[in-house]
């Protein structure tokens, strides 16, 4: 199944519209920054397939409200899915910053999932190791990240409580998103990068008349000529929308060996002449990363068995 597309509403009447960018997404409600200011916008109909970072045309109404009428073509889309649900995260990105910390512990499998999603959409992944001032567990965290460093992925070490200058140097002028598990200090990092972020979050919560939304929606902030999206903490990142070939291609260390197996339909399990297994045995592929690949591939297979619509 291809990436979800937002509906494009057209009527016979000429409608005055404004170009804008979605800067906050919560359910079927969106905040859109337009050429004439910020509007609280809705979609027509019940379905909503827009993401933070989407470029849209909106029809303005009264009381700073509007309706999304048209979606401009996306350069890419970051999204996650399981057998029956999909969640759009952000669109039109240049970078994804995967935030982990020395403590609490983090999932390297989740990092591989986020990287696979990014690689499949030509988004540059970087890893942010927060709480680097907690030196007792720093070596363990570095060891866990070593397979990614060996692949050439950039790791930025910092302590958000002491400032975010190392990450600002990387993300300034880019179109980026912060993702990560809860407890990694992502909110502190966002506030260090964008001091006005905390105030903006409280303002949106007031509009929605519910404080609980502060941790459940994505929000875009200007950053050094580009922008930064803060997203809710996540514990899962399903990739049911990726085909088996797309998944293998998203593991960059596999690329030199893809298409070189003895059998065209090789599943890289135990087939003779499998180029990936040969590379694994020769030490060219990290065993932990291959374990991640097999786990995700099995999950995708199970999802498609449960829902043949994929």
PASEBA-1860 file (N, C-alpha, C; in nm, 3 decimals):
! residues 310
1> XXXXXXXX> 0.084/-0.118/0.000/0.000/0.000/0.000/0.088/0.125/0.000 ~ 0.056/0.221/-0.082/0.136/0.343/-0.089/0.105/0.434/0.027 ~ 0.184/0.539/0.040/0.164/0.634/0.149/0.027/0.697/0.141 ~ -0.037/0.722/0.256/-0.171/0.779/0.256/-0.171/0.918/0.197 ~ -0.274/0.949/0.122/-0.287/1.080/0.061/-0.409/1.152/0.117 ~ -0.394/1.279/0.142/-0.506/1.359/0.191/-0.603/1.382/0.076 ~ -0.729/1.394/0.110/-0.830/1.422/0.009/-0.814/1.564/-0.043 ~ -0.853/1.586/-0.166/-0.843/1.719/-0.227/-0.984/1.763/-0.266
9> XXXXXXXX> -1.036/1.857/-0.193/-1.174/1.899/-0.213/-1.180/2.009/-0.318 ~ -1.271/1.997/-0.411/-1.291/2.098/-0.513/-1.441/2.120/-0.531 ~ -1.481/2.241/-0.548/-1.621/2.272/-0.577/-1.626/2.352/-0.705 ~ -1.744/2.372/-0.756/-1.761/2.449/-0.877/-1.740/2.598/-0.854 ~ -1.747/2.641/-0.731/-1.732/2.783/-0.701/-1.585/2.819/-0.683 ~ -1.552/2.945/-0.718/-1.418/2.995/-0.696/-1.400/3.024/-0.548 ~ -1.298/2.967/-0.486/-1.277/2.983/-0.342/-1.146/3.057/-0.317 ~ -1.152/3.157/-0.233/-1.031/3.230/-0.194/-0.951/3.143/-0.098
17> XXXXXXXX> -0.826/3.115/-0.134/-0.743/3.030/-0.048/-0.610/3.099/-0.018 ~ -0.549/3.055/0.089/-0.418/3.102/0.130/-0.322/2.985/0.136 ~ -0.199/3.006/0.092/-0.097/2.902/0.105/-0.046/2.901/0.248 ~ -0.017/2.782/0.298/0.031/2.774/0.436/0.100/2.642/0.465 ~ 0.156/2.632/0.584/0.223/2.511/0.632/0.158/2.467/0.762 ~ 0.128/2.339/0.775/0.070/2.287/0.899/0.179/2.288/1.006 ~ 0.155/2.363/1.115/0.255/2.374/1.222/0.211/2.303/1.350 ~ 0.089/2.254/1.354/0.044/2.172/1.468/-0.067/2.081/1.419
25> XXXXXXXX> -0.064/1.956/1.464/-0.164/1.858/1.421/-0.216/1.784/1.543 ~ -0.348/1.790/1.564/-0.410/1.718/1.676/-0.546/1.669/1.631 ~ -0.552/1.538/1.598/-0.677/1.480/1.548/-0.713/1.537/1.412 ~ -0.835/1.587/1.400/-0.880/1.650/1.276/-0.866/1.802/1.283 ~ -0.794/1.850/1.382/-0.772/1.992/1.400/-0.626/2.024/1.367 ~ -0.605/2.133/1.298/-0.469/2.170/1.259/-0.450/2.320/1.279 ~ -0.326/2.356/1.305/-0.290/2.497/1.306/-0.204/2.519/1.183 ~ -0.243/2.616/1.100/-0.176/2.640/0.973/-0.122/2.782/0.970
33> XXXXXXXX> 0.008/2.794/0.947/0.071/2.924/0.931/0.059/2.965/0.785 ~ -0.018/3.072/0.759/-0.043/3.118/0.623/0.027/3.251/0.599 ~ 0.011/3.299/0.477/0.070/3.428/0.440/0.003/3.544/0.512 ~ -0.111/3.519/0.573/-0.183/3.625/0.643/-0.204/3.594/0.791 ~ -0.117/3.509/0.846/-0.126/3.476/0.987/-0.162/3.331/1.011 ~ -0.181/3.295/1.136/-0.208/3.156/1.174/-0.358/3.133/1.187 ~ -0.405/3.021/1.129/-0.546/2.984/1.134/-0.562/2.848/1.199 ~ -0.668/2.831/1.276/-0.707/2.699/1.327/-0.797/2.636/1.221
41> XXXXXXXX> -0.751/2.525/1.165/-0.817/2.469/1.047/-0.874/2.330/1.071 ~ -0.972/2.297/0.989/-1.039/2.168/0.993/-1.036/2.108/0.853 ~ -1.072/1.981/0.843/-1.079/1.916/0.714/-1.225/1.894/0.676 ~ -1.248/1.875/0.549/-1.383/1.842/0.504/-1.402/1.691/0.515 ~ -1.514/1.647/0.566/-1.537/1.505/0.584/-1.472/1.451/0.708 ~ -1.484/1.321/0.727/-1.436/1.259/0.851/-1.290/1.218/0.845 ~ -1.239/1.189/0.724/-1.102/1.142/0.715/-1.004/1.259/0.723 ~ -0.890/1.230/0.784/-0.788/1.333/0.798/-0.652/1.270/0.773
49> XXXXXXXX> -0.588/1.310/0.664/-0.459/1.250/0.628/-0.355/1.358/0.603 ~ -0.341/1.444/0.699/-0.241/1.551/0.691/-0.142/1.535/0.805 ~ -0.023/1.594/0.786/0.082/1.583/0.888/0.147/1.719/0.909 ~ 0.210/1.732/1.022/0.288/1.852/1.052/0.396/1.865/0.943 ~ 0.412/1.986/0.890/0.507/2.008/0.783/0.444/2.005/0.645 ~ 0.320/1.958/0.634/0.251/1.958/0.505/0.229/2.101/0.457 ~ 0.244/2.121/0.327/0.214/2.249/0.264/0.075/2.238/0.203 ~ -0.013/2.331/0.238/-0.153/2.320/0.201/-0.207/2.456/0.157
57> XXXXXXXX> -0.326/2.453/0.094/-0.404/2.574/0.070/-0.527/2.566/0.159 ~ -0.559/2.676/0.225/-0.674/2.679/0.315/-0.768/2.792/0.277 ~ -0.898/2.766/0.297/-1.000/2.869/0.278/-1.027/2.934/0.412 ~ -0.993/3.062/0.429/-1.014/3.126/0.559/-1.160/3.150/0.588 ~ -1.195/3.142/0.718/-1.328/3.174/0.763/-1.320/3.279/0.872 ~ -1.425/3.294/0.948/-1.424/3.391/1.056/-1.355/3.339/1.180 ~ -1.323/3.430/1.270/-1.268/3.396/1.401/-1.138/3.317/1.391 ~ -1.051/3.355/1.295/-0.920/3.292/1.276/-0.928/3.142/1.250
65> XXXXXXXX> -1.033/3.100/1.182/-1.049/2.960/1.147/-1.046/2.943/0.995 ~ -1.036/2.819/0.952/-1.033/2.792/0.810/-1.054/2.645/0.780 ~ -1.058/2.613/0.651/-1.077/2.475/0.605/-0.963/2.441/0.509 ~ -0.901/2.326/0.530/-0.796/2.280/0.438/-0.861/2.233/0.308 ~ -0.820/2.294/0.198/-0.880/2.264/0.069/-0.791/2.180/-0.022 ~ -0.659/2.191/-0.006/-0.570/2.128/-0.103/-0.435/2.097/-0.039 ~ -0.381/1.981/-0.071/-0.249/1.938/-0.025/-0.150/1.950/-0.139 ~ -0.039/2.019/-0.116/0.067/2.027/-0.216/0.148/1.897/-0.215
73> XXXXXXXX> 0.210/1.860/-0.327/0.289/1.736/-0.331/0.395/1.735/-0.221 ~ 0.410/1.619/-0.157/0.509/1.603/-0.050/0.644/1.560/-0.107 ~ 0.750/1.609/-0.045/0.884/1.560/-0.079/0.909/1.426/-0.012 ~ 0.851/1.407/0.104/0.858/1.279/0.173/0.756/1.279/0.286 ~ 0.738/1.162/0.347/0.641/1.148/0.455/0.694/1.046/0.556 ~ 0.704/1.088/0.681/0.743/0.997/0.787/0.617/0.948/0.855 ~ 0.598/0.815/0.855/0.478/0.759/0.916/0.506/0.619/0.967 ~ 0.421/0.575/1.059/0.436/0.441/1.115/0.303/0.368/1.102
81> XXXXXXXX> 0.309/0.235/1.103/0.188/0.157/1.079/0.202/0.018/1.139 ~ 0.088/-0.039/1.175/0.083/-0.181/1.210/-0.019/-0.246/1.118 ~ -0.073/-0.360/1.155/-0.162/-0.433/1.065/-0.287/-0.353/1.029 ~ -0.338/-0.271/1.121/-0.467/-0.207/1.098/-0.469/-0.056/1.117 ~ -0.359/0.001/1.163/-0.360/0.145/1.189/-0.234/0.210/1.131 ~ -0.249/0.336/1.097/-0.134/0.412/1.052/-0.136/0.549/1.119 ~ -0.019/0.603/1.140/-0.006/0.732/1.207/0.091/0.818/1.129 ~ 0.040/0.926/1.071/0.127/1.021/1.003/0.201/1.104/1.106
89> XXXXXXXX> 0.331/1.120/1.088/0.413/1.190/1.186/0.456/1.327/1.136 ~ 0.516/1.335/1.018/0.562/1.463/0.966/0.592/1.448/0.818 ~ 0.590/1.562/0.748/0.615/1.562/0.604/0.721/1.665/0.569 ~ 0.783/1.645/0.452/0.876/1.742/0.394/0.999/1.766/0.482 ~ 1.055/1.656/0.531/1.169/1.664/0.623/1.303/1.654/0.550 ~ 1.405/1.714/0.609/1.543/1.689/0.565/1.613/1.595/0.662 ~ 1.583/1.607/0.794/1.651/1.529/0.897/1.552/1.473/1.000 ~ 1.589/1.359/1.056/1.519/1.306/1.173/1.624/1.287/1.282
97> XXXXXXXX> 1.602/1.349/1.397/1.694/1.338/1.510/1.633/1.241/1.610 ~ 1.697/1.126/1.626/1.647/1.020/1.714/1.712/1.040/1.851 ~ 1.631/1.076/1.949/1.684/1.114/2.080/1.685/0.995/2.175 ~ 1.804/0.964/2.227/1.821/0.861/2.330/1.897/0.926/2.446 ~ 1.917/0.852/2.553/1.985/0.909/2.669/2.063/0.801/2.742 ~ 2.159/0.847/2.824/2.236/0.753/2.904/2.147/0.679/3.002 ~ 2.045/0.748/3.052/1.943/0.684/3.136/1.813/0.762/3.125 ~ 1.697/0.694/3.128/1.683/0.548/3.140/1.733/0.477/3.014
105> XXXXXXXX> 1.731/0.344/3.018/1.778/0.268/2.904/1.695/0.293/2.779 ~ 1.757/0.274/2.663/1.685/0.296/2.537/1.690/0.171/2.450 ~ 1.602/0.167/2.352/1.591/0.053/2.262/1.669/0.079/2.133 ~ 1.773/-0.002/2.109/1.845/0.012/1.982/1.761/-0.039/1.866 ~ 1.666/-0.130/1.894/1.574/-0.175/1.790/1.487/-0.059/1.742 ~ 1.443/0.026/1.834/1.363/0.143/1.795/1.445/0.236/1.708 ~ 1.574/0.250/1.737/1.661/0.332/1.653/1.664/0.275/1.511 ~ 1.682/0.144/1.499/1.684/0.082/1.366/1.552/0.103/1.293
113> XXXXXXXX> 1.441/0.097/1.365/1.310/0.121/1.303/1.301/0.264/1.249 ~ 1.341/0.360/1.332/1.333/0.500/1.290/1.425/0.526/1.171 ~ 1.544/0.466/1.174/1.637/0.483/1.063/1.580/0.421/0.936 ~ 1.520/0.303/0.947/1.461/0.239/0.829/1.352/0.326/0.769 ~ 1.266/0.383/0.855/1.160/0.471/0.806/1.220/0.592/0.736 ~ 1.328/0.648/0.793/1.393/0.765/0.734/1.460/0.731/0.601 ~ 1.537/0.622/0.598/1.608/0.584/0.476/1.511/0.556/0.362 ~ 1.395/0.499/0.394/1.298/0.468/0.289/1.236/0.593/0.228
121> XXXXXXXX> 1.252/0.707/0.296/1.195/0.833/0.247/1.303/0.938/0.216 ~ 1.429/0.895/0.209/1.540/0.987/0.180/1.548/1.101/0.280 ~ 1.533/1.068/0.407/1.549/1.163/0.517/1.678/1.127/0.589 ~ 1.759/1.225/0.623/1.888/1.200/0.688/1.868/1.174/0.837 ~ 1.906/1.054/0.887/1.893/1.027/1.030/2.020/1.069/1.106 ~ 2.001/1.127/1.224/2.110/1.147/1.318/2.062/1.098/1.454 ~ 2.154/1.064/1.540/2.121/1.016/1.673/2.172/1.118/1.775 ~ 2.086/1.152/1.869/2.123/1.246/1.974/2.133/1.170/2.106
129> XXXXXXXX> 2.252/1.166/2.163/2.271/1.103/2.293/2.264/1.211/2.400 ~ 2.150/1.218/2.467/2.126/1.318/2.571/2.176/1.266/2.707 ~ 2.186/1.357/2.802/2.231/1.326/2.938/2.372/1.268/2.939 ~ 2.456/1.322/2.847/2.594/1.274/2.838/2.676/1.315/2.959 ~ 2.621/1.404/3.042/2.692/1.443/3.164/2.681/1.336/3.272 ~ 2.591/1.239/3.255/2.578/1.128/3.350/2.679/1.021/3.308 ~ 2.801/1.040/3.350/2.913/0.962/3.295/2.914/0.815/3.336 ~ 2.843/0.780/3.442/2.846/0.641/3.490/2.795/0.544/3.384
137> XXXXXXXX> 2.700/0.589/3.301/2.642/0.500/3.200/2.676/0.542/3.058 ~ 2.767/0.639/3.046/2.799/0.692/2.914/2.866/0.586/2.827 ~ 2.959/0.510/2.881/3.027/0.409/2.802/2.931/0.302/2.753 ~ 2.836/0.263/2.839/2.738/0.163/2.797/2.652/0.214/2.682 ~ 2.611/0.341/2.691/2.529/0.400/2.584/2.609/0.407/2.454 ~ 2.733/0.449/2.464/2.818/0.456/2.345/2.836/0.318/2.281 ~ 2.852/0.215/2.365/2.868/0.080/2.313/2.742/0.035/2.239 ~ 2.626/0.073/2.291/2.500/0.035/2.227/2.482/0.107/2.093
145> XXXXXXXX> 2.541/0.224/2.083/2.529/0.303/1.959/2.639/0.271/1.859 ~ 2.739/0.195/1.900/2.855/0.170/1.815/2.819/0.113/1.677 ~ 2.724/0.017/1.666/2.691/-0.033/1.532/2.642/0.075/1.437 ~ 2.573/0.176/1.490/2.523/0.284/1.405/2.637/0.379/1.366 ~ 2.728/0.403/1.460/2.844/0.487/1.431/2.929/0.423/1.322 ~ 2.946/0.291/1.330/3.026/0.218/1.231/2.965/0.229/1.091 ~ 2.835/0.250/1.084/2.769/0.266/0.955/2.778/0.409/0.902 ~ 2.830/0.499/0.984/2.845/0.637/0.941/2.738/0.731/0.989
153> XXXXXXXX> 2.645/0.682/1.070/2.542/0.771/1.123/2.601/0.862/1.230 ~ 2.567/0.988/1.222/2.621/1.087/1.315/2.555/1.075/1.451 ~ 2.635/1.076/1.557/2.584/1.080/1.694/2.629/1.212/1.756 ~ 2.532/1.288/1.807/2.560/1.415/1.874/2.541/1.394/2.023 ~ 2.648/1.410/2.100/2.640/1.395/2.246/2.621/1.532/2.311 ~ 2.530/1.538/2.407/2.506/1.665/2.477/2.429/1.640/2.605 ~ 2.412/1.745/2.682/2.321/1.746/2.796/2.225/1.861/2.775 ~ 2.098/1.829/2.751/2.000/1.933/2.720/1.990/2.036/2.831
161> XXXXXXXX> 2.014/1.993/2.955/2.007/2.086/3.067/2.119/2.190/3.060 ~ 2.225/2.159/2.989/2.337/2.252/2.976/2.338/2.325/2.843 ~ 2.235/2.300/2.761/2.225/2.368/2.632/2.229/2.271/2.516 ~ 2.187/2.322/2.399/2.176/2.235/2.281/2.261/2.284/2.165 ~ 2.368/2.358/2.195/2.452/2.414/2.089/2.505/2.308/1.991 ~ 2.551/2.189/2.037/2.601/2.090/1.940/2.495/2.046/1.839 ~ 2.371/2.034/1.884/2.264/1.993/1.793/2.218/2.110/1.707 ~ 2.215/2.230/1.764/2.177/2.348/1.687/2.267/2.364/1.565
169> XXXXXXXX> 2.396/2.334/1.582/2.490/2.346/1.472/2.456/2.252/1.357 ~ 2.393/2.140/1.389/2.357/2.041/1.287/2.221/2.073/1.222 ~ 2.125/2.116/1.303/1.987/2.129/1.256/1.949/2.268/1.209 ~ 2.028/2.369/1.242/1.995/2.505/1.201/1.980/2.514/1.050 ~ 1.868/2.569/1.004/1.842/2.584/0.861/1.786/2.460/0.794 ~ 1.773/2.350/0.868/1.718/2.225/0.814/1.569/2.212/0.849 ~ 1.504/2.112/0.792/1.365/2.080/0.826/1.368/1.947/0.900 ~ 1.359/1.955/1.032/1.390/1.839/1.114/1.277/1.804/1.209
177> XXXXXXXX> 1.286/1.681/1.262/1.193/1.636/1.365/1.271/1.563/1.474 ~ 1.230/1.583/1.598/1.283/1.507/1.711/1.188/1.392/1.739 ~ 1.241/1.271/1.746/1.161/1.155/1.784/1.236/1.079/1.893 ~ 1.163/1.004/1.973/1.229/0.924/2.075/1.131/0.872/2.177 ~ 1.180/0.779/2.257/1.099/0.723/2.365/1.073/0.829/2.471 ~ 0.968/0.808/2.548/0.942/0.895/2.661/1.056/0.883/2.762 ~ 1.089/0.994/2.827/1.191/0.991/2.930/1.332/1.020/2.882 ~ 1.349/1.043/2.753/1.482/1.070/2.698/1.522/1.216/2.710
185> XXXXXXXX> 1.431/1.301/2.757/1.461/1.444/2.770/1.433/1.523/2.645 ~ 1.344/1.472/2.560/1.314/1.539/2.433/1.251/1.677/2.452 ~ 1.160/1.688/2.549/1.096/1.818/2.574/1.198/1.920/2.622 ~ 1.288/1.879/2.709/1.394/1.969/2.756/1.482/2.011/2.640 ~ 1.511/1.919/2.552/1.594/1.949/2.436/1.522/2.047/2.342 ~ 1.392/2.026/2.323/1.315/2.118/2.238/1.318/2.258/2.295 ~ 1.299/2.270/2.426/1.299/2.402/2.490/1.437/2.466/2.485 ~ 1.543/2.385/2.487/1.678/2.440/2.475/1.704/2.492/2.334
193> XXXXXXXX> 1.650/2.422/2.234/1.667/2.466/2.095/1.576/2.583/2.062 ~ 1.453/2.579/2.114/1.352/2.680/2.083/1.294/2.731/2.215 ~ 1.350/2.835/2.274/1.306/2.881/2.406/1.157/2.913/2.414 ~ 1.097/2.955/2.302/0.954/2.989/2.304/0.864/2.868/2.291 ~ 0.920/2.748/2.279/0.838/2.629/2.256/0.743/2.601/2.371 ~ 0.788/2.618/2.495/0.703/2.589/2.610/0.580/2.678/2.611 ~ 0.599/2.806/2.582/0.487/2.900/2.580/0.389/2.865/2.469 ~ 0.442/2.826/2.351/0.355/2.791/2.239/0.272/2.668/2.271
201> XXXXXXXX> 0.331/2.571/2.339/0.259/2.449/2.376/0.144/2.482/2.470 ~ 0.170/2.566/2.568/0.065/2.604/2.662/-0.048/2.678/2.591 ~ -0.012/2.760/2.491/-0.113/2.836/2.419/-0.208/2.744/2.343 ~ -0.152/2.643/2.276/-0.236/2.549/2.201/-0.324/2.470/2.296 ~ -0.270/2.431/2.410/-0.348/2.355/2.507/-0.467/2.438/2.556 ~ -0.448/2.569/2.570/-0.557/2.656/2.611/-0.665/2.660/2.504 ~ -0.622/2.668/2.377/-0.718/2.669/2.267/-0.802/2.543/2.267 ~ -0.736/2.429/2.295/-0.807/2.300/2.293/-0.881/2.274/2.423
209> XXXXXXXX> -0.859/2.361/2.522/-0.924/2.348/2.653/-0.891/2.215/2.718 ~ -0.767/2.171/2.700/-0.727/2.046/2.764/-0.576/2.040/2.772 ~ -0.524/2.036/2.894/-0.380/2.030/2.913/-0.319/1.900/2.868 ~ -0.400/1.793/2.861/-0.343/1.663/2.827/-0.287/1.658/2.686 ~ -0.329/1.752/2.602/-0.281/1.751/2.464/-0.134/1.793/2.453 ~ -0.076/1.844/2.560/0.060/1.894/2.550/0.160/1.785/2.512 ~ 0.128/1.661/2.535/0.222/1.554/2.502/0.170/1.462/2.393 ~ 0.063/1.502/2.323/0.003/1.410/2.228/-0.008/1.466/2.087
217> XXXXXXXX> 0.052/1.580/2.058/0.047/1.629/1.922/0.184/1.680/1.878 ~ 0.204/1.680/1.746/0.328/1.732/1.690/0.317/1.883/1.673 ~ 0.432/1.952/1.689/0.432/2.098/1.679/0.558/2.145/1.609 ~ 0.544/2.236/1.514/0.655/2.288/1.435/0.695/2.426/1.484 ~ 0.828/2.447/1.494/0.882/2.575/1.538/0.989/2.622/1.439 ~ 0.996/2.753/1.414/1.106/2.804/1.330/1.241/2.778/1.398 ~ 1.342/2.746/1.317/1.475/2.720/1.373/1.582/2.755/1.270 ~ 1.648/2.868/1.290/1.763/2.904/1.209/1.739/2.909/1.060
225> XXXXXXXX> 1.624/2.959/1.017/1.593/2.963/0.875/1.524/2.838/0.824 ~ 1.517/2.736/0.907/1.442/2.616/0.875/1.335/2.597/0.980 ~ 1.306/2.472/1.016/1.212/2.447/1.124/1.240/2.315/1.192 ~ 1.182/2.303/1.311/1.198/2.183/1.394/1.061/2.138/1.441 ~ 1.033/2.009/1.430/0.907/1.952/1.480/0.936/1.871/1.606 ~ 0.863/1.901/1.711/0.867/1.818/1.832/0.750/1.722/1.825 ~ 0.774/1.594/1.852/0.668/1.494/1.840/0.649/1.423/1.972 ~ 0.532/1.363/1.994/0.509/1.290/2.120/0.606/1.174/2.137
233> XXXXXXXX> 0.634/1.139/2.261/0.716/1.022/2.289/0.652/0.896/2.231 ~ 0.735/0.807/2.181/0.680/0.684/2.121/0.751/0.563/2.179 ~ 0.677/0.454/2.187/0.732/0.327/2.235/0.733/0.222/2.124 ~ 0.662/0.250/2.015/0.655/0.156/1.904/0.668/0.232/1.773 ~ 0.723/0.166/1.671/0.735/0.228/1.540/0.718/0.118/1.436 ~ 0.592/0.085/1.408/0.562/-0.020/1.312/0.594/0.023/1.170 ~ 0.636/-0.073/1.089/0.674/-0.045/0.950/0.598/-0.135/0.853 ~ 0.472/-0.163/0.884/0.394/-0.255/0.801/0.377/-0.205/0.659
241> XXXXXXXX> 0.397/-0.076/0.635/0.380/-0.021/0.501/0.500/-0.046/0.411 ~ 0.611/-0.094/0.467/0.728/-0.122/0.385/0.721/-0.263/0.326 ~ 0.757/-0.275/0.201/0.769/-0.409/0.141/0.898/-0.473/0.190 ~ 0.911/-0.603/0.169/1.033/-0.673/0.210/1.155/-0.614/0.142 ~ 1.142/-0.579/0.014/1.254/-0.521/-0.059/1.288/-0.381/-0.006 ~ 1.184/-0.302/0.023/1.207/-0.167/0.077/1.277/-0.174/0.212 ~ 1.236/-0.270/0.295/1.299/-0.285/0.426/1.447/-0.319/0.412 ~ 1.478/-0.416/0.327/1.619/-0.455/0.308/1.701/-0.337/0.256
249> XXXXXXXX> 1.644/-0.260/0.165/1.714/-0.145/0.108/1.738/-0.037/0.213 ~ 1.650/-0.030/0.314/1.663/0.074/0.416/1.775/0.044/0.517 ~ 1.827/-0.079/0.516/1.945/-0.114/0.595/2.066/-0.090/0.504 ~ 2.133/0.022/0.521/2.231/0.067/0.421/2.348/-0.030/0.405 ~ 2.380/-0.105/0.511/2.492/-0.199/0.500/2.455/-0.321/0.415 ~ 2.326/-0.341/0.388/2.283/-0.452/0.304/2.298/-0.421/0.155 ~ 2.299/-0.294/0.121/2.287/-0.253/-0.019/2.392/-0.314/-0.112 ~ 2.519/-0.327/-0.070/2.617/-0.387/-0.162/2.588/-0.532/-0.197
257> XXXXXXXX> 2.503/-0.599/-0.119/2.480/-0.743/-0.136/2.342/-0.776/-0.194 ~ 2.254/-0.676/-0.200/2.119/-0.702/-0.249/2.123/-0.733/-0.399 ~ 2.044/-0.832/-0.438/2.041/-0.874/-0.577/2.151/-0.972/-0.614 ~ 2.234/-1.011/-0.516/2.347/-1.101/-0.544/2.328/-1.240/-0.485 ~ 2.210/-1.268/-0.429/2.182/-1.401/-0.375/2.162/-1.500/-0.490 ~ 2.183/-1.627/-0.461/2.168/-1.730/-0.564/2.025/-1.735/-0.615 ~ 1.929/-1.720/-0.523/1.788/-1.726/-0.561/1.727/-1.586/-0.559 ~ 1.652/-1.557/-0.663/1.594/-1.423/-0.676/1.497/-1.392/-0.564
265> XXXXXXXX> 1.425/-1.495/-0.516/1.326/-1.473/-0.410/1.382/-1.506/-0.272 ~ 1.512/-1.493/-0.254/1.578/-1.527/-0.127/1.520/-1.444/-0.013 ~ 1.490/-1.511/0.098/1.436/-1.443/0.216/1.545/-1.414/0.320 ~ 1.666/-1.452/0.288/1.781/-1.426/0.376/1.761/-1.492/0.513 ~ 1.709/-1.615/0.507/1.686/-1.691/0.631/1.792/-1.800/0.646 ~ 1.788/-1.899/0.556/1.888/-2.007/0.562/1.918/-2.060/0.422 ~ 1.881/-1.981/0.320/1.897/-2.028/0.182/2.046/-2.037/0.145 ~ 2.082/-2.141/0.070/2.222/-2.150/0.022/2.251/-2.037/-0.077
273> XXXXXXXX> 2.371/-1.987/-0.070/2.408/-1.881/-0.163/2.351/-1.745/-0.130 ~ 2.304/-1.727/-0.007/2.249/-1.596/0.032/2.364/-1.498/0.055 ~ 2.365/-1.388/-0.019/2.474/-1.290/-0.009/2.474/-1.220/0.126 ~ 2.355/-1.197/0.183/2.349/-1.131/0.312/2.404/-1.220/0.423 ~ 2.366/-1.347/0.420/2.418/-1.440/0.521/2.569/-1.455/0.508 ~ 2.618/-1.454/0.384/2.762/-1.462/0.363/2.833/-1.339/0.420 ~ 2.773/-1.222/0.401/2.831/-1.099/0.454/2.827/-1.098/0.607 ~ 2.718/-1.154/0.662/2.705/-1.164/0.807/2.816/-1.255/0.863
281> XXXXXXXX> 2.835/-1.369/0.800/2.937/-1.465/0.846/3.077/-1.406/0.833 ~ 3.098/-1.323/0.732/3.230/-1.264/0.709/3.256/-1.142/0.798 ~ 3.156/-1.104/0.876/3.172/-0.991/0.966/3.147/-0.856/0.903 ~ 3.086/-0.853/0.783/3.059/-0.726/0.716/2.924/-0.665/0.758 ~ 2.841/-0.745/0.823/2.712/-0.698/0.875/2.709/-0.727/1.024 ~ 2.673/-0.627/1.103/2.667/-0.643/1.248/2.554/-0.739/1.286 ~ 2.581/-0.841/1.368/2.478/-0.939/1.404/2.355/-0.876/1.469 ~ 2.376/-0.773/1.551/2.262/-0.708/1.616/2.172/-0.640/1.514
289> XXXXXXXX> 2.233/-0.575/1.417/2.153/-0.510/1.313/2.079/-0.615/1.229 ~ 2.143/-0.728/1.202/2.075/-0.832/1.125/1.958/-0.888/1.205 ~ 1.975/-0.897/1.335/1.867/-0.940/1.423/1.750/-0.841/1.416 ~ 1.781/-0.711/1.414/1.676/-0.610/1.400/1.601/-0.629/1.268 ~ 1.676/-0.648/1.161/1.614/-0.667/1.029/1.518/-0.786/1.029 ~ 1.564/-0.898/1.082/1.480/-1.017/1.083/1.354/-0.996/1.168 ~ 1.370/-0.928/1.282/1.255/-0.903/1.367/1.152/-0.815/1.300 ~ 1.198/-0.710/1.233/1.105/-0.619/1.164/1.041/-0.689/1.045
297> XXXXXXXX> 1.119/-0.767/0.972/1.064/-0.837/0.856/0.956/-0.936/0.901 ~ 0.978/-1.008/1.009/0.878/-1.100/1.060/0.751/-1.025/1.100 ~ 0.768/-0.910/1.164/0.653/-0.831/1.206/0.572/-0.783/1.086 ~ 0.641/-0.739/0.980/0.572/-0.695/0.859/0.497/-0.811/0.796 ~ 0.561/-0.927/0.791/0.496/-1.045/0.735/0.369/-1.081/0.811 ~ 0.376/-1.075/0.944/0.259/-1.105/1.026/0.149/-1.002/1.006 ~ 0.186/-0.876/0.992/0.087/-0.771/0.971/0.014/-0.791/0.839 ~ 0.088/-0.831/0.738/0.025/-0.850/0.606/-0.058/-0.979/0.601
305> XXXXXX> -0.021/-1.073/0.686/-0.105/-1.192/0.696/-0.236/-1.158/0.766 ~ -0.228/-1.072/0.868/-0.348/-1.033/0.940/-0.436/-0.939/0.857 ~ -0.372/-0.861/0.771/-0.448/-0.765/0.690/-0.394/-0.769/0.548 ~ -0.450/-0.855/0.463/-0.400/-0.868/0.324/-0.412/-0.737/0.246 ~ -0.485/-0.638/0.299/-0.498/-0.510/0.232/-0.368/-0.435/0.218 ~ -0.269/-0.471/0.298/-0.139/-0.407/0.282/-0.077/-0.451/0.151
END
